[in-house]
Amino acid sequence: MDPDIVSRDFASVTLKAIVFLAVGLVLFGWLLNTPPGLLGKADAIGYAVCHRIDLRSFHLGDRPLPLCARCSGMYLGAMLGLAYQAWRAPRRSGMPPRPILVVLGIFVIAFAMDGINSFLSIFPSWVSVYTPQNWLRLATGTGMGLAIAVVLFPAFHQAVWQVEDRRPAVNSLGSFLGLVILAILLDLLLLSRIPAILYPLALISAAGVLVLLTMVYTMIWLMVFRRENSYQSLKQLSLALVAGFGVALIQIALLDAIRFILTGSWEGFHFG
């Protein structure tokens, strides 16, 4: 066997072992220093990216969900959008038609406008345009999540695969309407406030934070090391995915630590 090939294989295996071990240690340290239980870990993820204000969150019994109403909608919508596209067309990398992009743009504008209006309501001296409602936060957050998913899904596949399918996963108004209907049903499930439904949705929303960050950081790793369009299977991509997950986890852990040092509590902010 060619010594150069053996050397490259050994270096590759060694690098994988180092990355996997490093990420495993970060994960172990984070699990050890965050609240106990699955919901506790989900809370710690939400704690890194969301204000978690009690009044602006849905509740599972007497505890708020890991993410506020708006963030719950955004990450659940993103997870739904990613799953829908993966089910319809696992590796398609084309952007959707312009009419769909226009609708997604409207979703983004609605998200921003409702967020600004909700922010204004915190301050008694400022006048909000309308009374903020958690169901509206959820709806606009879900729309934003769909927009993120429909753009991120093809961008990720454009960066990863050696052989691309350049057709869009959401390729028609009909397929997009199907996604929107599923999103509405998802919101209605959350609004039902049934504990048996809220519990898995709470975990999925928190997982959505990790999934989105992992996808983004994986793409960044590929660009940094100029490995775009180099992969044919998920097995080949495993090192980049684990590295992306590791950076996502480090970001969450650092934000958790900073917020906990400043507040001394795992609870959400206490205003408005």
C-alpha angles and dihedrals in degrees: 000000000000109000091217091058091048090049092050092048091050091049090049093050091046092051091049091050092050094048094045092048093047093049090045091054092049090049092048092049092048093048090049094053102042130081115289126259133034093285089047091056090045088051090053091053092048090045089064097054109021138057089226092205107184097225091050095051136078116240137229100206105312096336125086118239116259091260131037120254094268095046091043089056093045097051095038089049090049093049091048091049093049093046092047093052093043089052094048100040117357099198108021113137105185123114116242121261118282097257089058091048089052091054090047088051089055089051090053092049091049089051092051095045094048090046092053092046090049091049091052090055090066091071116065092206093056123075120226119209093235138358109278116236130193092229089057091047088052094048096048091043090053091051090052090049091054090050091051092048097046091053100036096049096063092036090056093050091046088057098044117039128077091208113040132200099213095194116108118253089218096046105159143030088251094058090044091050089053089055092048092050090051089050091053090050089049091053091048089053090053091046090053087074091209106157094220088058099038094053098062092038089054091054093045092051091052091046087053090066091056094043095052094044091047092052092048095046092045089056090049092051090052092051094046092052094035093239098134116142092010103118136087101177142023089248090062089047094050096099093052091045093051090047090050091049090049093055090046090052092047090052091051093045093050093048090047091051095047094048093045092050090051097043106023090217141086090218126106124261115286108229139089 
